[in-house]
Amino acid sequence: MKSYWKLFHKKAEELQPEKVIFLRGVNEYMTRQNAVDLITSKFSKFAEVYQTYQDIIKALKERDSELLESTILDYQKQIQKWIQPFKPYVII
């Protein structure tokens, strides 16, 4: 799936869930949406980041400042949770 990294940069509505293509890395015919779902189902942390990215793209496209603010605040909470274990090692 490494060769299909561009799929994850597309907007969710551009993944064409009805169009089946052959994906060489998987050696199967599937839709682009199914390929994204396959990876996000195996890597939960990546799925969270991917969903945050999609929410930011949607908020910017629709000029929805509330969605953008809530997405950033939620992501900020996640980052704080990830950084917390490393705080004892930070020298200021």
Contacts in CASP RR format, 6 or more apart in sequence:
PFRMAT RR
TARGET T0000
AUTHOR 0000-0000-0000
METHOD contacts of the structure
MODEL  1
MKSYWKLFHKKAEELQPEKVIFLRGVNEYMTRQNAVDLITSKFSKFAEVY
QTYQDIIKALKERDSELLESTILDYQKQIQKWIQPFKPYVII
1 23 0 8 1.000
1 25 0 8 1.000
1 26 0 8 1.000
1 35 0 8 1.000
1 38 0 8 1.000
1 39 0 8 1.000
3 24 0 8 1.000
3 25 0 8 1.000
4 23 0 8 1.000
4 25 0 8 1.000
4 35 0 8 1.000
7 15 0 8 1.000
7 32 0 8 1.000
7 35 0 8 1.000
7 36 0 8 1.000
8 36 0 8 1.000
8 39 0 8 1.000
8 50 0 8 1.000
8 53 0 8 1.000
10 32 0 8 1.000
11 54 0 8 1.000
11 57 0 8 1.000
11 58 0 8 1.000
11 61 0 8 1.000
12 54 0 8 1.000
12 58 0 8 1.000
15 31 0 8 1.000
15 32 0 8 1.000
15 33 0 8 1.000
15 36 0 8 1.000
16 31 0 8 1.000
16 32 0 8 1.000
16 33 0 8 1.000
17 31 0 8 1.000
17 32 0 8 1.000
17 33 0 8 1.000
17 34 0 8 1.000
18 31 0 8 1.000
19 31 0 8 1.000
19 32 0 8 1.000
20 29 0 8 1.000
20 30 0 8 1.000
20 31 0 8 1.000
21 29 0 8 1.000
21 30 0 8 1.000
21 31 0 8 1.000
21 32 0 8 1.000
22 28 0 8 1.000
22 29 0 8 1.000
23 29 0 8 1.000
23 30 0 8 1.000
23 35 0 8 1.000
26 35 0 8 1.000
26 38 0 8 1.000
30 38 0 8 1.000
36 50 0 8 1.000
39 46 0 8 1.000
40 46 0 8 1.000
40 47 0 8 1.000
40 50 0 8 1.000
41 47 0 8 1.000
48 78 0 8 1.000
52 71 0 8 1.000
52 74 0 8 1.000
52 75 0 8 1.000
55 67 0 8 1.000
55 71 0 8 1.000
56 68 0 8 1.000
56 71 0 8 1.000
56 72 0 8 1.000
58 64 0 8 1.000
58 67 0 8 1.000
59 65 0 8 1.000
59 67 0 8 1.000
59 68 0 8 1.000
59 71 0 8 1.000
60 68 0 8 1.000
END
